[in-house]
Amino acid sequence: MKKLHKIAAVIAASAMAFGMTASLNAAEVKAEDAQIKAGLICLHDENSTYDLNFINAFKEACEAQGLVEGETYFITTNIPEGQECYEEAMNMVDRGCNYVFADSFGHEDYMIEAAKEVPEVQFSHATGTKAHTEELDNYHNAFASIYEGRYMAGVAAGMKLNEMIAAGDITEDQAKMGYVGAYTYAEVISGYTSFYLGAKSVCPSVTMEVTFTGSWYDETKEKEGAQMLIDAGCVLISQHADSMGAPTACEAAGVPNVSYNGSTIAAAPNTFLVSSRINWAPYFTYCMDAITAGEAIDADWTGTLETGSVELTEVNEAVAAEGTADAIAEVQKKLSAGEVKVFDIDTFTVEGETLSSYLADVDTDADYTGDTEAISDGAFQESSFRSAPYFDVNIDGITLLDSAF
């Protein structure tokens, strides 16, 4: 099977190089002069807010390049984090793709396998950790400084808590948030910690409880997790999980919600506050432009506020505290100027102590052994040593209700 895929890839690459039309696995290359043919591999489908965010960005970037879906760009959904990913990557190669992207953490090893098999094709992967150690010219990781977006969303949450305190709906010591996470991975820990620190920057008495589902997408578990947190006295809920479970639970209970990867206002008009997301279109455009120009793609690429990769939705003024949008805009300016650092070590403690040194697991190994000093210039330097998050510190004020995942 691998040999057949590789032969097909060579034929496809040759066909594109000479402007020829190749027929591979019955997929006809109709745009003879196209320099880019691109493929997107998704873990779930449009029902997942996470995957939908990639799908929309990929379509936007491809169509800006003049590509046509089903002809010069392809999207495949519901590809598990297993050997099926390798097979689908090679199917994309057989269609003539010279750029293939996969969107889920567990896809990484199979994308690397494909990259080694077909060195003439460029492969990229979201949230992965191994590109900088694999050192393959055609395999790349990408992520964004979404912790800055989470922090800003946290500011909106903290302002809502302050409004509830001022109205007498809760007391200061009742300012407890809940968070529905998928796994105890650094990506999730970095996300909920930055969200908490944003809230704490404006509401100093805030605490947070976190539960995990053991799945990126499980609407039932996410809804049950949110309801459990609400029943435990959490007065505002956020999430790092991909379904509408938590937002719908919040809407039913009348509890404010900060979602992820896009607005949920249509389903939760009375409780949705704001959402942060990574806009992947700048990265897709960067990669396709690099391929067209014959330039190298960064092994690790981190999108920022400046690249347009970190975004917040519009604030739901019907639910948010007065002045929230202006406050977020001001914080964004300070983040961009370096005046505010999300993981400033003076803003949190670990077991009552300032975190003055921490070895982060940047070079991935089976035991998750720390290998890189991450504290410098008064802050934990997230995204400085690779694109994917590596902040996995349990800070004071956040209680994990379970950590089996």
Secondary structure, 3 states (H helix, E strand, C coil): CHHHHHHHHHHHHHHHHCCCCCEECCEECCCCCCCCCEEEECCCCCCCHHHHHHHHHHHHHHHHCCCCECCCEEEECCCCCCHHHHHHHHHHHHCCCCEEEECCHHHHHHHHHHHHHCCCCEEEEECCCCHHHHCCCCEEEEEECHHHHHHHHHHHHHHHHHHHHHCCCCCHHHCEEEEEECCCCHHHHHHHHHHHHHHHCCCCCCEEEEEECCCCCCHHHHHHHHHHHHHCCCCEEEEECCCCHHHHHHHHHCCCEEEECCCCCCCCCCCEEEEEEECCHHHHHHHHHHHHHCCCCCCEEEECCCCCCEEECCCCCCCCCCCHHHHHHHHHHHHHHCCCCCCECCCCCECCECCCCCEECCCCCCCCCCCEECEECCEECCCCCCCCCCCCCCCCCEEECCCCC
